Amino acid sequence: MGDLEKKSKILIFGGTGYYGTYQVKACVAAAHPTYVYVRPFKPHHDPSKSDLLQEFKSLGVTIFEGELNEHEKLVEAIRQVDIVIVTLGMPPIMDQLKIIAAMKEAGNVKRFIPSEFGNEVDRISPLPPYQACCDQKKVIRRAAEKSGIPYTFVVANTYGAYFVNYLLRPYDKKSNKVAIYGTGEARFSCNYEKDIAEYTVKVATDPRTENGLIIYRLPKCIITQMDLISIWEKKTGRTMEKTYISEEKLINLSETLPFPDNVPMAILHSLFVKGEEMAYDLKEDDLDVVELYPEYKYTTVEELLDIFLADPPKPVLAAF
Ligand SMILES: NC(=O)c1ccc[n+]([C@@H]2O[C@H](COP(=O)([O-])OP(=O)(O)OC[C@H]3O[C@@H](n4cnc5c(N)ncnc54)[C@H](OP(=O)(O)O)[C@@H]3O)[C@@H](O)[C@H]2O)c1
């Protein structure tokens, strides 16, 4: 067992976000001393954030309060840890340059995992609104490579719970309607966020992944929309009424809707029409998460749907 793996202290930026919450819990579950850097809570903020911070505290998580432009606070927090994982969402993604500057000054970080957790941004060519998001992530990649701080880029592919929730709407037992983007035949890797987060703790503490790019294509999670719907129909005993949303329609919406509503259209096009996340072959130096951790029992798509059937999630996503 390497030094990093043993007792590394892990600091998470964006820990109160959708994916960040999974990441914080995975670090705690793996018994790493866990730290979260959060914006100061203000009375007008959503009270559920205060509840979440209380929950983190009860799990033993140390909370640092500060803004991302408070350089000294960043350096002070970073000096107390070994590993930095960023799970910030899209608007503040470029603020990672401030985190990189602070890590360089602190000089102690043994691994940096930037906020990626999506597609292989150097190898896909999506429609312009999504390309603009990928371009920001590429800037952060290049800055990480130049920084001298050991890093790992995590290509987590499709968030399973997020997109099953969006596509199948398991919270609405009365509706049998389902939208299909394109022909519904493109493959994607529908990975449960809990597994992504638990794999990422392993990745962050593994000497084999230093300065590498790791891809999460989980064989029993690779599926098409049509197959996903078919499994759902069998499990629920319902027949879904399918509406096809054509490629032309998605392209048109990505060109005509104002920002940021145009971005999800371009993401749907990349994922479900072009199937971009499965469209490239792995290179020799790409790391494959399943090969590195064969002992980890990830959640298959079938099992993910069972979880949703037993305990339907709240509709967390706006329809797009
Ligand atoms: N693979 C997929 O299917 C998929 C899907 C969605 C997202 N992603 C990726 O996953 C990563 C995380 O995305 P997410 O959707 O989980 O993010 P999110 O829910 O939008 O998380 C936002 C986090 O960023 C913090 N934040 C927002 N603005 C901030 C600011 N100005 N200063 C400081 N903190 C700020 C929020 O803190 P507060 O609590 O203080 O607001 C929160 O902790 C991103 O890289 C995203 O592209 C992947």
The ligand as an ORCA input file, in Angstrom:
! r2SCAN-3c Opt
* xyz 0 1
  N     -20.960     12.817    -16.527
  C     -22.107     13.433    -16.453
  O     -23.142     12.905    -16.879
  C     -22.173     14.781    -15.804
  C     -23.411     15.382    -15.552
  C     -23.429     16.612    -14.892
  C     -22.231     17.221    -14.516
  N     -21.048     16.615    -14.808
  C     -19.759     17.222    -14.386
  O     -19.610     16.984    -12.975
  C     -18.899     18.068    -12.368
  C     -19.739     18.599    -11.194
  O     -20.972     19.050    -11.717
  P     -22.301     19.146    -10.828
  O     -23.438     19.237    -11.786
  O     -22.271     18.121     -9.765
  O     -22.091     20.567    -10.171
  P     -23.144     21.424     -9.317
  O     -24.197     20.597     -8.712
  O     -23.532     22.571    -10.172
  O     -22.171     21.859     -8.134
  C     -21.936     23.118     -7.896
  C     -20.902     23.209     -6.770
  O     -20.095     24.304     -7.113
  C     -20.222     25.284     -6.089
  N     -20.203     26.627     -6.688
  C     -21.004     27.091     -7.660
  N     -20.672     28.372     -7.935
  C     -19.658     28.686     -7.112
  C     -18.879     29.843     -6.914
  N     -19.071     30.939     -7.630
  N     -17.926     29.818     -5.959
  C     -17.724     28.712     -5.218
  N     -18.406     27.565     -5.363
  C     -19.371     27.577     -6.302
  C     -21.547     25.017     -5.399
  O     -21.488     25.538     -4.107
  P     -22.770     26.105     -3.361
  O     -23.364     24.916     -2.658
  O     -22.187     27.117     -2.436
  O     -23.682     26.699     -4.407
  C     -21.571     23.484     -5.449
  O     -20.794     22.945     -4.410
  C     -18.673     19.096    -13.488
  O     -17.389     18.954    -13.996
  C     -19.703     18.729    -14.522
  O     -19.334     19.102    -15.822
  C     -20.993     15.404    -15.412
*
